[in-house]
């Protein structure tokens, strides 16, 4: 036996699995699950006070490194070093620089699913300049060469996008994505200094109607202009219709794209995220966001059930990305995340926009087929503990 994880709490929502046990791994597959495995493995991993779950997926990050975009992290820093086996790159690159992104990712161990930005240069230059309008032919050329790597199209629904591209342009992007069997990921929320067009409210109200099952509304709990969960609930009819059609809500918390008051209202009103993600960047990896387990802990503090939260970082994003579902069962590939449990007072957020909790998850390690990789220690408990 190559690896044995001892005494972890196994949680797999696809099977309703919740069991404290040992897990044995050989040749990259799970070969035994039992309360006690008597064989001593080549590598023994202490899983006590830990959760062992299918490999985590953080569907919304920005990777590739600062050579590509100032905000971007190396893929392994966003992924394996933080307990995540698959990350979604949410539009860091567009048609002009996606080749550069692919070259940088070739050196990473973490699997990356790419959302190609509808803007030719992605987020390498912000704010995005849409004065030249859409350039769909560029995206078509990229997909002809890299269809297997591109898992979706990203649109930052900014004031500039609404002004120069608008709803008609968004419909063209949606049609283009549909022709290639790709979902759209829509960034909700603008920056305070953005100039908004006169038809901004109409743009926001009509945007959800363009989307279909499998498309993604990201930053769903933002309190910024462009968010669809507002105190007066004026966009609820359109948002409810979209969710009923199968449009996914993605948390993508970031530093300033998540608001606890908005999230509490949205959850109470039935707008449950299908995916929980970080929007991890250089700006938030060492403050506020840190990693996916910390982000999961926010939603546990908001009252979401543990198995539901785990589904939001395993099964659900795999469905959206059309990736193989990993299960904790004999014969399955050993792609697993090990999370440490901390029963300690915590506070998430800042000032009056914060929430208290008593339970925190942190990344301990990743099992990637036949290898156990310990995660980095980032000291966030000191930051979050009272």
Buried (B, 14 or more C-beta within 10 A) or exposed (E): BBBBBBBBBBBBBBEEBEBEBBBBBBEBBBBBBEEEBEEEBEBBBEBEBBBBBBBBBBBBBBBBBEEBBBBBBBBBBBBBBBBBBBBBBBBBBBBBBBEBBBEBBEEBBBBBBBBBBBBBBBBBEBBBEBEEEBBBEBBEEBBEEBEEBBBBBBBBBBBBBBBBBBBEBBEBBBEBBBEBEBBBBBBBBBEEEBEBBEBBEEBBBBBBEBBBEBBBBBBBBBBBBBBBBBEEEEBBEBBBEBBEBEBBBBBBBBEBBBBBBBBBBBBEEEBBBBBBBBBBBBBBBEEBBBBBBBBBBBBBBBEBEBBBBBBBBBBBBBBBBEBEEBBBEEEBBBBBBBBBBBEEEBBBBEEEEEBEBEBBBBBBBBBBBBBBBBBEEBEBBEBBEE
